[in-house]
Amino acid sequence: MISSIEIGGQRVPAIESPEGLTLTPDQYVSLSDLSEFPAQVRVIAGSLHLHNGSLRSLPSPLTIKGDLDIYSCPDLALPDHLEVTGDLMLTNSEIRSEVLPTGLVVGGGLFIGDCQFRALPPDLRVGRSIVAKDSKLEVLPEALTLSGSLDISGTAISRLPAQLDIGSALVATHCPIAEIPAQSKVGESLDIRGTRITRLPDTLGLRGDLFVSDTGITSLPEKLHLSSLDITNTPITHLPESTRVHGSLWANGTQIKRLPAGLAQLDTLALNGSAIEELPENLRVQLDLHLADSAIRKLPAKIDVGGTVYLGGTGVARTRVPKNSRTGKPLDINWDWRPA
């Protein structure tokens, strides 16, 4: 039985088994300037941090019972049949390889931002999230299920999987994606700002944030209950009466003329440059109400705004502004500010 092994000039606790060598560090092993890794190692009972090395390979198969964090190891090619029970962090790895290994299993999150990988292998299994922001990723598998989030913002991905089930958030800003498949499911939040998407499926099941600004979206599904909603600079002309937002609503530059009665209590309401003509009675905005350069001509008789009301460039008469219905004091009005 081996009690320790030397790797990169340091002694690492280890035990031998019929399957191979198991490293047993106290929480993690951190190795710098490494050029070779022991081929007989099969299990690391803790996290592995590799930094600034000329290492070209790791043994296969290899199980890491913790995180694998790789920093500045450009020549490293990950081995086939690699299992990482925690997070696999490759964002600052500088790995030049364009291919992720087959049989890759990640129990936590897979972080590949700024990497050269072009596609995700079809047999990839990730337990929580995939963060590929600003990576070279071009292709996703035909089916993808994640309990956490998928972030592909700033990539060249042009098509989402036909079978897509995301437990938390889908972030796909500024991608050449043109549609969301009809049966897609996103459990919490969706951010598709700056894409060519024009329609949202009814199956999304969102209960967090929806950000669709600067898209061609023309309408929203019924019965959306959201934390925040951003439809700025979209061709949306009305919101369904069933829409509920309990955080903030941004609808700058839209052709919306009125808001549903159910949107009468918000954190922030932004309608700068919009066609808004009528606001809900008993409107309560905890922070700021932005109406500059909009078509609004009067405020509701009962209105409560905790911050500032921006009315620059509107037709609201200064002599017809109601008082705060909660405090009885004058509203804080900014008559001068207008969007650039």
Residue frames as qw, qx, qy, qz and C-alpha x, y, z in Angstrom:
[[0.000, 0.888, 0.460, 0.000, 0.00, 0.00, 0.00],
 [0.412, 0.353, -0.006, 0.840, 1.36, 3.41, -1.01],
 [0.257, -0.673, -0.491, 0.489, 0.99, 6.17, 1.59],
 [0.113, 0.857, 0.005, -0.502, 2.00, 9.03, -0.71],
 [0.722, 0.364, 0.367, 0.460, 3.28, 9.87, -4.18],
 [0.243, -0.516, 0.102, 0.815, 5.40, 12.72, -5.48],
 [0.420, 0.683, 0.517, 0.301, 3.74, 14.95, -8.10],
 [0.228, 0.840, 0.080, 0.486, 5.34, 18.15, -9.31],
 [0.309, 0.431, -0.488, 0.693, 7.76, 18.28, -6.40],
 [0.435, -0.354, 0.408, -0.721, 5.21, 17.74, -3.62],
 [0.068, -0.024, -0.991, 0.114, 4.09, 14.66, -1.72],
 [0.587, -0.137, -0.145, -0.785, 0.40, 13.82, -2.10],
 [0.502, -0.127, 0.777, -0.359, -1.29, 11.19, 0.14],
 [0.618, 0.260, -0.519, -0.530, -2.35, 8.14, -1.87],
 [0.655, -0.144, 0.707, -0.226, -3.64, 4.60, -1.55],
 [0.193, 0.272, -0.809, -0.484, -3.41, 1.72, -4.01],
 [0.723, 0.168, 0.486, -0.461, -6.32, -0.40, -5.21],
 [0.623, 0.145, 0.714, 0.285, -6.86, -2.98, -7.96],
 [0.432, 0.823, 0.365, 0.055, -8.30, -0.20, -10.17],
 [0.483, 0.589, -0.075, 0.644, -5.26, 2.02, -9.76],
 [0.375, -0.076, -0.429, 0.818, -3.98, 4.79, -7.52],
 [0.200, -0.840, -0.458, -0.212, -6.29, 7.02, -5.47],
 [0.270, 0.319, -0.287, 0.862, -5.02, 10.38, -4.31],
 [0.443, -0.678, -0.585, 0.049, -6.38, 11.31, -0.87],
 [0.264, 0.335, -0.193, 0.884, -5.52, 14.97, -0.26],
 [0.098, -0.502, -0.592, 0.623, -6.91, 17.15, 2.48],
 [0.325, 0.731, 0.301, -0.519, -9.67, 18.81, 0.40],
 [0.634, 0.768, 0.006, -0.086, -7.63, 19.58, -2.75],
 [0.733, -0.158, 0.296, 0.591, -4.38, 19.22, -4.70],
 [0.263, 0.944, -0.008, -0.202, -2.88, 22.36, -6.25],
 [0.771, -0.095, 0.379, 0.503, -0.13, 21.80, -8.82],
 [0.237, 0.916, -0.094, -0.310, 1.82, 24.45, -10.73],
 [0.190, 0.726, -0.612, -0.249, 4.30, 24.20, -13.61],
 [0.730, -0.097, 0.672, -0.084, 3.46, 20.55, -14.10],
 [0.324, 0.489, -0.613, -0.529, 4.66, 18.74, -17.23],
 [0.479, 0.041, -0.857, -0.185, 3.58, 15.18, -16.40],
 [0.650, -0.321, 0.281, -0.628, 0.85, 13.55, -14.32],
 [0.275, -0.245, 0.927, -0.076, 1.15, 9.98, -12.95],
 [0.473, 0.069, -0.633, -0.609, -0.56, 7.63, -15.39],
 [0.329, -0.153, -0.925, 0.115, -1.59, 5.16, -12.67],
 [0.168, 0.171, 0.485, -0.841, -3.91, 7.61, -10.89],
 [0.103, -0.382, -0.821, -0.411, -7.57, 6.72, -11.34],
 [0.329, -0.797, -0.492, -0.124, -9.30, 8.64, -8.53],
 [0.224, 0.277, -0.327, 0.875, -8.66, 11.93, -6.78],
 [0.359, -0.615, -0.692, 0.119, -10.65, 12.11, -3.52],
 [0.196, -0.704, -0.186, 0.657, -10.80, 15.91, -3.55],
 [0.427, 0.886, 0.092, -0.155, -10.47, 18.85, -5.91],
 [0.730, -0.022, 0.284, 0.622, -7.63, 19.31, -8.40],
 [0.148, 0.953, 0.002, -0.265, -6.20, 22.71, -9.37],
 [0.761, 0.099, 0.303, 0.565, -3.76, 22.82, -12.27],
 [0.043, 0.965, 0.045, -0.254, -1.95, 26.11, -12.96],
 [0.153, 0.882, -0.404, -0.187, 0.58, 27.38, -15.49],
 [0.667, -0.289, 0.673, 0.137, 1.77, 24.04, -16.80],
 [0.313, 0.456, -0.638, -0.536, 2.97, 22.40, -19.98],
 [0.481, 0.035, 0.850, -0.212, 0.94, 19.30, -19.13],
 [0.295, 0.169, -0.628, -0.700, -0.43, 17.57, -22.23],
 [0.631, -0.191, -0.650, -0.378, -2.62, 14.82, -20.79],
 [0.501, -0.357, 0.558, -0.558, -4.32, 13.34, -17.75],
 [0.102, -0.078, 0.991, 0.043, -4.90, 9.61, -17.19],
 [0.653, 0.032, -0.198, -0.731, -8.03, 7.90, -18.51],
 [0.272, -0.768, -0.434, -0.384, -10.40, 6.98, -16.98],
 [0.281, 0.101, -0.461, 0.836, -10.18, 9.55, -14.17],
 [0.362, -0.743, -0.529, -0.194, -12.64, 10.45, -11.42],
 [0.207, 0.251, -0.342, 0.882, -12.23, 13.68, -9.47],
 [0.355, -0.625, -0.691, 0.071, -14.40, 13.80, -6.36],
 [0.218, -0.676, -0.185, 0.679, -14.54, 17.58, -6.20],
 [0.381, 0.882, 0.025, -0.277, -13.78, 20.44, -8.61],
 [0.731, 0.067, 0.311, 0.604, -11.32, 20.50, -11.50],
 [0.080, 0.964, 0.044, -0.251, -9.96, 24.01, -12.05],
 [0.755, 0.119, 0.282, 0.580, -7.49, 24.48, -14.91],
 [0.032, 0.964, 0.011, -0.265, -5.66, 27.77, -15.41],
 [0.218, 0.841, -0.451, -0.202, -3.20, 28.54, -18.20],
 [0.572, -0.223, 0.772, 0.162, -2.48, 25.02, -19.43],
 [0.504, 0.549, -0.207, -0.634, -2.79, 25.55, -23.22],
 [0.315, 0.368, -0.831, -0.274, -1.37, 22.18, -24.31],
 [0.323, -0.016, 0.870, -0.373, -3.65, 20.04, -22.15],
 [0.526, -0.069, -0.590, -0.609, -6.17, 17.73, -23.83],
 [0.608, -0.257, 0.477, -0.581, -8.77, 16.45, -21.39],
 [0.055, -0.154, 0.980, 0.114, -8.98, 12.63, -21.24],
 [0.585, -0.201, -0.561, -0.550, -11.92, 10.53, -22.40],
 [0.700, -0.417, -0.579, -0.015, -14.10, 9.15, -19.59],
 [0.208, 0.185, -0.436, 0.856, -13.39, 12.01, -17.21],
 [0.413, -0.687, -0.570, -0.179, -15.81, 12.37, -14.30],
 [0.155, 0.227, -0.360, 0.892, -15.82, 15.48, -12.11],
 [0.238, -0.555, -0.786, 0.133, -18.34, 15.36, -9.28],
 [0.120, -0.689, -0.266, 0.664, -18.10, 19.13, -8.66],
 [0.383, 0.873, 0.036, -0.299, -17.47, 21.96, -11.13],
 [0.742, 0.119, 0.332, 0.570, -15.24, 21.75, -14.21],
 [0.016, 0.937, 0.055, -0.346, -13.74, 25.22, -14.65],
 [0.712, 0.145, 0.385, 0.569, -11.97, 25.78, -17.96],
 [0.205, 0.950, 0.233, -0.027, -12.72, 29.49, -18.57],
 [0.028, -0.924, 0.369, 0.092, -9.12, 30.61, -17.99],
 [0.881, -0.168, 0.404, 0.179, -7.49, 27.36, -19.06],
 [0.181, 0.737, -0.445, -0.476, -6.30, 28.70, -22.45],
 [0.641, 0.000, 0.757, 0.127, -6.71, 25.13, -23.75],
 [0.176, 0.433, -0.481, -0.742, -6.20, 25.17, -27.50],
 [0.128, 0.146, 0.964, 0.179, -8.10, 21.97, -28.21],
 [0.404, -0.025, -0.222, -0.887, -11.42, 22.43, -30.03],
 [0.684, -0.157, -0.640, -0.313, -12.87, 19.13, -28.79],
 [0.540, -0.457, 0.483, -0.516, -14.24, 18.12, -25.41],
 [0.006, 0.242, -0.970, -0.025, -13.67, 14.45, -24.52],
 [0.651, -0.205, -0.565, -0.464, -16.20, 11.66, -24.95],
 [0.672, -0.340, -0.638, 0.160, -17.74, 10.19, -21.83],
 [0.154, 0.268, -0.352, 0.883, -17.42, 13.51, -19.94],
 [0.455, -0.650, -0.603, -0.081, -19.52, 13.65, -16.75],
 [0.136, 0.300, -0.313, 0.891, -19.74, 16.82, -14.65],
 [0.274, -0.502, -0.788, 0.227, -21.78, 16.71, -11.46],
 [0.105, -0.658, -0.294, 0.685, -21.82, 20.49, -10.96],
 [0.390, 0.862, 0.083, -0.314, -21.29, 23.22, -13.52],
 [0.736, 0.166, 0.339, 0.562, -19.27, 23.23, -16.75],
 [0.005, -0.916, -0.005, 0.401, -17.54, 26.57, -17.36],
 [0.704, 0.128, 0.438, 0.544, -16.02, 26.97, -20.84],
 [0.194, 0.964, 0.124, -0.133, -16.21, 30.71, -21.50],
 [0.060, 0.873, -0.436, -0.211, -13.36, 32.06, -23.66],
 [0.613, -0.239, 0.731, 0.180, -12.48, 28.51, -24.73],
 [0.196, 0.397, -0.623, -0.645, -11.94, 27.15, -28.25],
 [0.320, 0.169, 0.930, -0.058, -14.41, 24.22, -28.03],
 [0.240, 0.046, -0.468, -0.849, -16.72, 24.23, -31.06],
 [0.679, -0.224, -0.477, -0.510, -19.28, 21.63, -29.97],
 [0.530, -0.380, 0.602, -0.460, -20.53, 19.75, -26.93],
 [0.127, 0.144, -0.965, -0.177, -20.21, 15.95, -27.23],
 [0.603, -0.252, -0.436, -0.618, -23.56, 14.14, -27.61],
 [0.726, -0.296, -0.611, 0.104, -22.89, 11.93, -24.57],
 [0.150, 0.334, -0.413, 0.834, -22.03, 14.86, -22.29],
 [0.497, -0.632, -0.592, -0.048, -23.72, 14.76, -18.87],
 [0.144, 0.328, -0.309, 0.881, -23.82, 17.90, -16.70],
 [0.267, -0.442, -0.804, 0.295, -25.61, 17.92, -13.37],
 [0.074, -0.700, -0.389, 0.595, -26.23, 21.63, -13.00],
 [0.287, 0.890, 0.070, -0.347, -25.21, 24.42, -15.41],
 [0.706, 0.213, 0.303, 0.603, -23.24, 25.11, -18.58],
 [0.021, -0.917, -0.021, 0.398, -21.63, 28.54, -18.86],
 [0.698, 0.175, 0.418, 0.555, -20.17, 29.08, -22.33],
 [0.120, 0.953, 0.163, -0.227, -20.42, 32.86, -22.57],
 [0.184, 0.889, -0.359, -0.215, -18.16, 34.37, -25.28],
 [0.622, -0.272, 0.700, 0.224, -16.75, 30.95, -26.14],
 [0.175, 0.350, -0.658, -0.644, -16.20, 29.57, -29.66],
 [0.390, 0.203, 0.880, -0.181, -19.09, 27.15, -29.21],
 [0.281, 0.166, -0.471, -0.819, -21.14, 26.65, -32.39],
 [0.614, -0.115, -0.659, -0.418, -23.22, 23.51, -31.86],
 [0.485, -0.288, 0.592, -0.576, -25.34, 22.10, -29.01],
 [0.124, 0.038, 0.990, 0.055, -26.55, 18.48, -28.73],
 [0.309, -0.309, -0.626, -0.647, -29.99, 17.62, -30.14],
 [0.618, -0.640, -0.417, -0.184, -31.26, 17.05, -26.59],
 [0.325, 0.307, -0.487, 0.751, -30.10, 18.95, -23.52],
 [0.577, -0.695, -0.374, -0.209, -31.45, 18.82, -19.96],
 [0.359, 0.275, -0.482, 0.750, -29.94, 20.87, -17.14],
 [0.391, -0.662, -0.605, 0.207, -31.21, 21.41, -13.61],
 [0.303, -0.578, -0.094, 0.751, -29.41, 24.76, -13.54],
 [0.296, 0.832, 0.025, -0.469, -28.71, 27.33, -16.28],
 [0.720, 0.268, 0.394, 0.504, -27.41, 27.50, -19.85],
 [0.004, -0.883, 0.056, 0.467, -25.45, 30.62, -20.82],
 [0.693, 0.220, 0.462, 0.508, -24.45, 30.78, -24.50],
 [0.138, 0.956, 0.136, -0.222, -24.44, 34.55, -24.84],
 [0.025, 0.848, -0.421, -0.320, -22.04, 35.98, -27.39],
 [0.534, -0.172, 0.784, 0.266, -21.47, 32.64, -29.13],
 [0.257, 0.267, -0.580, -0.726, -22.03, 31.63, -32.76],
 [0.212, 0.232, 0.942, -0.119, -24.74, 29.11, -31.85],
 [0.289, 0.039, -0.345, -0.892, -27.59, 29.49, -34.36],
 [0.678, -0.211, -0.525, -0.470, -29.91, 26.68, -33.26],
 [0.454, -0.397, 0.594, -0.532, -31.19, 25.47, -29.90],
 [0.053, -0.053, 0.997, 0.020, -31.72, 21.75, -29.20],
 [0.460, -0.271, -0.583, -0.612, -35.07, 20.32, -30.33],
 [0.697, -0.541, -0.470, -0.006, -35.45, 18.90, -26.82],
 [0.262, 0.413, -0.368, 0.791, -34.41, 21.61, -24.37],
 [0.607, -0.678, -0.399, -0.115, -35.25, 21.52, -20.67],
 [0.335, 0.386, -0.398, 0.762, -33.51, 24.15, -18.51],
 [0.452, -0.548, -0.661, 0.242, -34.36, 24.18, -14.80],
 [0.278, -0.633, -0.221, 0.688, -33.18, 27.72, -14.08],
 [0.203, 0.818, -0.028, -0.537, -32.12, 30.34, -16.67],
 [0.718, 0.352, 0.408, 0.442, -31.45, 30.34, -20.41],
 [0.070, -0.835, 0.114, 0.534, -29.18, 33.22, -21.43],
 [0.669, 0.268, 0.526, 0.452, -28.68, 33.54, -25.18],
 [0.105, 0.903, 0.081, -0.409, -28.08, 37.24, -25.78],
 [0.212, 0.800, -0.413, -0.379, -26.58, 38.45, -29.06],
 [0.474, -0.114, 0.844, 0.223, -26.58, 34.99, -30.69],
 [0.284, 0.190, -0.541, -0.768, -27.69, 34.28, -34.29],
 [0.136, 0.260, 0.943, -0.156, -30.61, 32.20, -32.96],
 [0.253, -0.126, -0.385, -0.879, -33.88, 32.73, -34.84],
 [0.699, -0.337, -0.312, -0.548, -36.31, 30.56, -32.87],
 [0.317, -0.316, 0.779, -0.440, -36.96, 28.69, -29.64],
 [0.269, -0.063, -0.920, -0.278, -38.21, 25.13, -30.31],
 [0.520, -0.426, -0.316, -0.669, -41.92, 24.68, -29.57],
 [0.817, -0.424, -0.386, -0.064, -41.54, 22.24, -26.68],
 [0.422, 0.358, -0.475, 0.684, -38.71, 24.03, -24.89],
 [0.580, -0.731, -0.359, -0.027, -38.97, 24.40, -21.12],
 [0.338, 0.403, -0.371, 0.766, -37.22, 27.07, -19.06],
 [0.464, -0.509, -0.692, 0.215, -38.02, 26.99, -15.35],
 [0.315, -0.656, -0.304, 0.614, -37.05, 30.47, -14.21],
 [0.064, 0.809, -0.060, -0.582, -35.59, 33.17, -16.48],
 [0.703, 0.420, 0.428, 0.383, -35.08, 33.77, -20.20],
 [0.088, -0.801, 0.152, 0.572, -32.73, 36.38, -21.66],
 [0.669, 0.330, 0.528, 0.407, -32.68, 36.58, -25.48],
 [0.064, 0.896, 0.023, -0.439, -31.86, 40.27, -25.94],
 [0.071, 0.713, -0.506, -0.479, -30.39, 41.14, -29.33],
 [0.402, -0.009, 0.885, 0.234, -31.41, 37.91, -31.10],
 [0.261, 0.050, -0.537, -0.801, -33.53, 37.34, -34.22],
 [0.024, -0.317, -0.935, 0.157, -36.22, 35.46, -32.28],
 [0.258, -0.203, -0.242, -0.913, -39.77, 36.65, -33.08],
 [0.735, -0.339, -0.301, -0.504, -41.96, 34.24, -31.11],
 [0.176, -0.379, 0.790, -0.448, -42.02, 32.63, -27.68],
 [0.463, -0.168, -0.842, -0.220, -43.48, 29.13, -27.16],
 [0.589, -0.554, -0.063, -0.585, -46.26, 28.66, -24.62],
 [0.902, -0.204, -0.373, 0.074, -44.40, 25.82, -22.85],
 [0.353, 0.571, -0.453, 0.587, -41.63, 27.89, -21.23],
 [0.691, -0.547, -0.467, 0.077, -43.12, 27.98, -17.73],
 [0.350, 0.408, -0.305, 0.786, -41.13, 31.04, -16.67],
 [0.494, -0.768, -0.407, 0.025, -41.38, 32.27, -13.09],
 [0.545, -0.436, -0.032, 0.715, -38.36, 34.60, -12.97],
 [0.046, 0.668, -0.137, -0.730, -37.22, 37.27, -15.46],
 [0.658, 0.497, 0.507, 0.251, -38.00, 37.66, -19.15],
 [0.115, -0.701, 0.227, 0.666, -35.68, 39.91, -21.18],
 [0.632, 0.423, 0.582, 0.288, -36.55, 40.24, -24.90],
 [0.081, 0.876, -0.016, -0.474, -35.44, 43.81, -25.68],
 [0.138, 0.659, -0.548, -0.496, -34.11, 44.56, -29.17],
 [0.311, 0.047, 0.929, 0.195, -35.77, 41.48, -30.68],
 [0.296, -0.069, -0.518, -0.800, -38.61, 40.99, -33.17],
 [0.044, -0.325, -0.902, 0.281, -40.95, 39.52, -30.54],
 [0.204, -0.329, -0.361, -0.848, -44.47, 40.72, -31.40],
 [0.676, -0.481, -0.126, -0.544, -46.48, 39.23, -28.51],
 [0.086, -0.383, 0.823, -0.411, -46.13, 37.43, -25.19],
 [0.389, -0.222, -0.887, -0.114, -47.75, 34.16, -24.07],
 [0.540, -0.619, -0.190, -0.538, -50.72, 34.27, -21.74],
 [0.812, -0.566, -0.110, -0.092, -50.49, 33.88, -17.97],
 [0.615, 0.349, -0.397, 0.585, -46.88, 34.92, -17.52],
 [0.548, -0.832, -0.082, -0.034, -46.04, 35.55, -13.85],
 [0.696, 0.424, -0.203, 0.543, -42.61, 37.19, -13.75],
 [0.520, -0.547, -0.207, 0.622, -40.15, 38.92, -11.46],
 [0.010, -0.652, 0.164, 0.740, -39.07, 41.41, -14.14],
 [0.644, 0.536, 0.521, 0.166, -39.96, 42.01, -17.79],
 [0.120, -0.598, 0.287, 0.739, -37.95, 43.92, -20.41],
 [0.595, 0.527, 0.582, 0.171, -39.62, 44.44, -23.81],
 [0.046, -0.780, 0.125, 0.611, -37.74, 47.63, -24.74],
 [0.208, 0.564, -0.532, -0.596, -37.52, 48.35, -28.49],
 [0.254, 0.124, 0.946, 0.159, -39.75, 45.47, -29.55],
 [0.254, -0.165, -0.482, -0.822, -42.82, 45.59, -31.86],
 [0.177, -0.414, -0.859, 0.243, -45.08, 44.46, -28.99],
 [0.149, -0.412, -0.228, -0.869, -48.24, 46.60, -28.99],
 [0.643, -0.500, 0.028, -0.580, -50.08, 45.18, -25.98],
 [0.034, 0.275, -0.902, 0.331, -49.60, 42.92, -22.97],
 [0.476, -0.339, -0.773, -0.247, -52.07, 40.13, -22.14],
 [0.482, -0.647, 0.030, -0.591, -54.43, 40.98, -19.27],
 [0.929, -0.335, -0.155, 0.005, -53.16, 37.86, -17.50],
 [0.604, 0.426, -0.363, 0.568, -49.57, 39.17, -17.36],
 [0.580, -0.811, -0.079, 0.002, -48.21, 39.66, -13.83],
 [0.574, 0.442, -0.341, 0.599, -44.90, 41.34, -12.94],
 [0.587, -0.770, -0.242, 0.064, -43.95, 41.83, -9.30],
 [0.614, -0.330, 0.073, 0.713, -40.56, 43.45, -9.94],
 [0.007, 0.592, -0.167, -0.789, -39.73, 45.90, -12.73],
 [0.629, 0.573, 0.514, 0.106, -41.13, 46.50, -16.20],
 [0.157, -0.509, 0.345, 0.773, -39.11, 48.13, -18.98],
 [0.538, 0.559, 0.618, 0.129, -41.07, 48.96, -22.14],
 [0.067, -0.680, 0.171, 0.709, -39.12, 51.91, -23.55],
 [0.116, 0.388, -0.600, -0.690, -39.70, 52.66, -27.22],
 [0.172, 0.249, 0.947, 0.109, -42.72, 50.35, -27.58],
 [0.251, -0.244, -0.413, -0.841, -46.14, 51.03, -29.13],
 [0.291, -0.434, -0.824, 0.219, -48.00, 49.94, -26.00],
 [0.139, -0.543, -0.173, -0.810, -50.82, 52.42, -25.23],
 [0.618, -0.554, 0.147, -0.539, -52.07, 51.01, -21.94],
 [0.140, 0.313, -0.902, 0.262, -51.03, 48.56, -19.25],
 [0.570, -0.362, -0.713, -0.189, -53.14, 45.74, -17.81],
 [0.494, -0.735, 0.034, -0.464, -54.72, 46.49, -14.43],
 [0.932, -0.324, -0.091, 0.133, -52.64, 43.68, -12.93],
 [0.671, 0.218, -0.126, 0.697, -49.45, 45.70, -13.48],
 [0.181, -0.885, -0.134, -0.407, -50.30, 48.35, -10.92],
 [0.597, -0.763, 0.247, 0.024, -47.58, 47.52, -8.36],
 [0.829, 0.430, -0.137, 0.330, -43.98, 47.55, -9.58],
 [0.639, -0.468, -0.016, 0.611, -40.46, 48.32, -8.41],
 [0.091, -0.450, 0.301, 0.836, -39.54, 50.36, -11.52],
 [0.572, 0.616, 0.541, -0.025, -41.67, 51.24, -14.53],
 [0.206, -0.461, 0.389, 0.770, -39.88, 52.51, -17.66],
 [0.518, 0.624, 0.583, 0.049, -41.91, 53.71, -20.64],
 [0.108, -0.653, 0.227, 0.714, -39.61, 56.36, -22.11],
 [0.142, 0.357, -0.604, -0.698, -40.35, 57.12, -25.77],
 [0.151, 0.235, 0.958, 0.062, -43.36, 54.81, -25.79],
 [0.231, -0.345, -0.497, -0.762, -46.91, 55.26, -27.08],
 [0.242, -0.380, -0.806, 0.384, -48.35, 54.90, -23.56],
 [0.179, -0.479, -0.243, -0.824, -51.54, 56.93, -23.09],
 [0.678, -0.533, -0.068, -0.501, -53.06, 55.41, -19.97],
 [0.207, 0.319, -0.831, 0.407, -51.62, 54.07, -16.71],
 [0.476, -0.409, -0.777, -0.030, -53.48, 51.80, -14.25],
 [0.395, -0.737, 0.010, -0.549, -55.46, 53.49, -11.50],
 [0.762, -0.614, 0.191, -0.078, -53.93, 53.07, -8.04],
 [0.769, 0.471, -0.309, 0.302, -50.50, 52.72, -9.65],
 [0.587, -0.773, 0.235, 0.054, -47.74, 52.10, -7.12],
 [0.745, 0.509, -0.282, 0.326, -44.09, 52.29, -8.20],
 [0.741, -0.587, -0.127, 0.301, -41.61, 51.73, -5.41],
 [0.540, -0.285, 0.200, 0.766, -38.66, 53.38, -7.20],
 [0.040, 0.401, -0.222, -0.888, -38.72, 55.54, -10.37],
 [0.567, 0.591, 0.563, -0.111, -41.41, 56.04, -13.03],
 [0.248, -0.318, 0.470, 0.785, -39.90, 56.83, -16.45],
 [0.459, 0.671, 0.575, -0.096, -42.30, 58.48, -18.93],
 [0.075, -0.656, 0.248, 0.709, -40.03, 60.97, -20.74],
 [0.196, 0.340, -0.604, -0.694, -40.83, 61.52, -24.44],
 [0.139, 0.268, 0.953, 0.027, -43.87, 59.23, -24.17],
 [0.160, -0.414, -0.528, -0.724, -47.43, 59.94, -25.35],
 [0.314, -0.528, -0.710, 0.344, -48.77, 60.22, -21.79],
 [0.007, -0.569, -0.170, -0.805, -50.90, 63.33, -21.17],
 [0.508, -0.605, 0.166, -0.590, -52.14, 62.74, -17.64],
 [0.165, 0.230, -0.899, 0.335, -51.27, 60.68, -14.59],
 [0.449, -0.454, -0.759, -0.122, -53.77, 58.52, -12.66],
 [0.362, -0.756, -0.020, -0.546, -55.68, 60.31, -9.92],
 [0.775, -0.574, 0.253, -0.082, -54.35, 57.78, -7.42],
 [0.762, 0.491, -0.322, 0.274, -50.62, 57.24, -7.83],
 [0.637, -0.731, 0.232, 0.073, -47.79, 56.40, -5.42],
 [0.748, 0.527, -0.247, 0.319, -44.19, 56.75, -6.63],
 [0.732, -0.604, -0.059, 0.309, -41.35, 56.29, -4.13],
 [0.573, -0.173, 0.239, 0.764, -38.69, 57.81, -6.38],
 [0.059, 0.453, -0.164, -0.874, -38.78, 60.29, -9.27],
 [0.600, 0.592, 0.535, -0.059, -41.34, 60.67, -12.05],
 [0.288, -0.286, 0.441, 0.801, -39.63, 61.63, -15.33],
 [0.413, 0.706, 0.545, -0.186, -41.96, 63.69, -17.53],
 [0.102, -0.564, 0.354, 0.739, -39.59, 65.56, -19.87],
 [0.112, 0.167, -0.704, -0.681, -41.01, 65.93, -23.37],
 [0.018, 0.410, 0.912, 0.006, -44.53, 64.79, -22.42],
 [0.157, -0.494, -0.357, -0.777, -47.89, 66.55, -22.72],
 [0.467, -0.561, -0.632, 0.261, -48.63, 66.33, -18.99],
 [0.038, -0.822, -0.060, -0.566, -49.68, 69.74, -17.69],
 [0.338, 0.205, -0.614, 0.683, -47.69, 70.92, -14.70],
 [0.362, -0.231, 0.267, -0.863, -50.87, 72.20, -13.08],
 [0.847, -0.086, -0.148, -0.504, -52.60, 68.80, -13.27],
 [0.489, 0.264, -0.801, 0.221, -50.14, 66.56, -11.47],
 [0.731, -0.564, -0.270, -0.273, -51.81, 64.68, -8.58],
 [0.264, -0.691, 0.586, -0.332, -50.23, 64.33, -5.18],
 [0.267, 0.194, -0.939, 0.093, -48.85, 61.07, -3.85],
 [0.666, -0.374, -0.364, -0.532, -51.97, 59.11, -2.86],
 [0.760, -0.257, -0.538, 0.259, -50.16, 57.41, 0.01],
 [0.472, -0.195, -0.332, 0.793, -48.32, 60.33, 1.60],
 [0.043, 0.902, 0.412, -0.120, -50.41, 63.27, 0.41],
 [0.300, -0.677, 0.238, 0.629, -47.19, 65.06, -0.56],
 [0.525, 0.733, -0.212, -0.376, -46.25, 66.35, -4.05],
 [0.951, 0.159, 0.162, 0.212, -44.64, 63.84, -6.36],
 [0.376, -0.614, 0.399, 0.568, -40.94, 64.30, -7.15],
 [0.695, 0.660, 0.284, 0.006, -41.14, 65.34, -10.83],
 [0.394, -0.397, 0.428, 0.710, -38.22, 65.79, -13.23],
 [0.525, 0.751, 0.277, -0.289, -39.49, 67.90, -16.14],
 [0.139, 0.833, -0.416, -0.338, -36.14, 68.28, -17.89],
 [0.346, -0.356, 0.837, 0.231, -34.50, 64.87, -18.41],
 [0.814, 0.433, -0.002, -0.388, -35.11, 63.19, -21.75],
 [0.862, -0.091, 0.426, 0.258, -33.47, 60.09, -23.26],
 [0.161, -0.554, 0.480, 0.661, -30.63, 60.77, -25.65]]
